[in-house]
Amino acid sequence: MHKQQIQDIQEFVRDFRYREQLHGTTFLITGATGLIGSSLIRCLTALDSDIRILAPVRSMEKARHMFGSPDQVQFVEGDLATMDYASLGQSDYIIHCAAPTASRFFVDYPVQTFRTIVDVTEHLLDYARDTNVRGFVYLSSLEIYGQVQDSDTLLTEDYQGYLDPAKVRSSYPMAKRAAENLCCIYASQYGLRTMIARLTQTTGAGIAQDDNRIIASFARKAALGQDIVLHTTGLSARPYCYITDAVSALLIIALCGEKGTAYNVANPRTYISARGMAEWLRDNVNPHIAVRVEPNDNMGYAPETFHRLDTSRLNALGWEPEYGLGDIFERLINYLTK
C-alpha cells in the first residue's frame, strides 16, 4: 500500500468518532476493488473494532492482488446480479458501491450500464429485506440532477434537473434514478432502512494509475509538466470529495441516516469548473504548463451543467469534510508520482 494511503487511513482512524457503534458488526461491501469500496474496507479493518466484511467480487485474482488475505475480509467471486448473498450469512450493513464509472462505457454499452445498475441493486435489496439488515446505503451520483443551467442554483436533495431519456449517455443517470427509486419503495413497502448517498466525483490515494477522470488526469499532467488539454468548453462545474471524507460520510449515513432519504456528499468549498481546475493547477502546481481548449464531441462527456451541491442535510448528521482542493491535489499528486 502506498505511503499516502497509509497516512490517509491513519488520519481517518484518529478522527472517526463512531468506532464503538461499529464494534462487532458485519458489512457487505460491493465494488470492493474500486476506489470507494477498497477504501471502505481498508478504513474499517484499520479501526480494529472486530468488524467483519463480506466482499462479493467479479475477480478473486484482482481482489487478492489488492488486499492479500486479510482475516477480517471474506471475498466471494461471482456475478453480482445473480449471486446467492444469503449463502454468505447475515450482514448488519450493506454499502453498495459497485457500478460502471467510465463515460465512454455508458455510451458504448448503454444497455449493460442500465441493467447492471438496476439489477444488482434490486438483488441486493431483496437480500437486505430477507435478512433484515440494520442499514442499506446506495451510492448514487450527482448526475441524477441532470442538466442545471444556472451556476448559482444550490442543489438540495429534492431538486430535479432535466435528463433526456432519448440520449444514450443518459443510460447512467437514468439508471441511478431508477435504483434510487428502488431503495425508496423498498423502504416504504417493506420498512427496509435504505439511505442514498449522492456522491460528487470522489478521488484520492488509491485511484487506478490509469484513472482518466479529469481531476486525476489534470493532476498527473501538471505533476509531469504536460499541457492540460480540455476536450469541452470546460465550463461545467462541480465540487469534489477526498476519499476518506467520503468513507466517513458513508459510515455516518449507515449509522445515523433517515430511512428512505438521500444525502449529498461533497465538499462545497471545492466547487470549481474543469477549466478553473486546469488553471488552478497551472497557477499553483506547475506554472510552466499551458491550458488548451480542443473540443471533441466523441468522448462521451455529460452535457454542460453546474452541480453546486447543498450538503446541509448530511452536515446535520455530524459530518464535515476535512480536505479542501489544495489538500486533495497535494495528496493525489503524492500518490500518482512518488
NORRA-V995608 format. One line per field, one symbol per residue. ss: DSSP state (a for helix, b for strand, c for the rest). psi: psi as a letter, one per 40 degrees, with the letter a starting at -180 (. if undefined). burial: b if it has 9 or more other C-alpha atoms within 8 Angstrom, else e. A space follows every 50 residues. Layout:
ss: ???
psi: ???
burial: ???
This chain:
ss: ccaaaaaaaaaaaaacccaaaacccbbbbbccccaaaaaaaaaaaacccc cbbbbbbccaaaaaaaacccccbbbbbcccccccaaaaccccbbbbcccc ccaaaaaacaaaaaaaaaaaaaaaaaaaaaacccbbbbbbbaaaacbccc cccbbccccccbcccccccaaaaaaaaaaaaaaaaaaaaacccbbbbbbc bbbccccccccccaaaaaaaaaaacccbbbccccccbbbbbbaaaaaaaa aaaaaaccccbbbbbcbbbbbbbaaaaaaaaaaaccccccbbbccccccc cccccbbbbccaaaacccccccccaaaaaaaaaaaaac
psi: hiddddddddddddehefddeeheihhhhifdeiddddddddddddefff hihhghidhdddddddebgidehhhhhihdeeigddeeahidihhgehii ehddddddgdddddddddddddddddddddefidihhhhaieeeeahheh eehhhieeihihhheehdeedddddddddddddddddddeehgiihhgha hhiaheiideheiddddddddddefiihhheadediiiiihidddddddd dddddeihheiihhhihdeehiiddddddddddedgeeiihihgihefee iiihihgghheddddeeehhidhadddddddddddde.
burial: eeebbbebbbebbeeeeebeebbebbbbbbbbbbbbbbbbbbbbbbeebe bbbbbbbeebeebbeeeeeeebbebbbbebbeeeeeeeeebbbbbbbbeb eebbbbbeebeebbbbbbbbbbbbbebbbebebebbbbbbbbebbbbbee beeebbeeeebebeeeebbbbbbbbbbbbbebbbbbbbeeebbbbbbbbb ebbbbbbeeeeeeeebbbbbbbbebbbbebbbbbbbbbbbbbbbbbbbbb ebbbeebbbbbbbbbbbbebbbbbbbbbbbbbeebbeebbbebeeeeeeb eeeebbbbbbbebbbebebebebbbeebbebbbbbbee
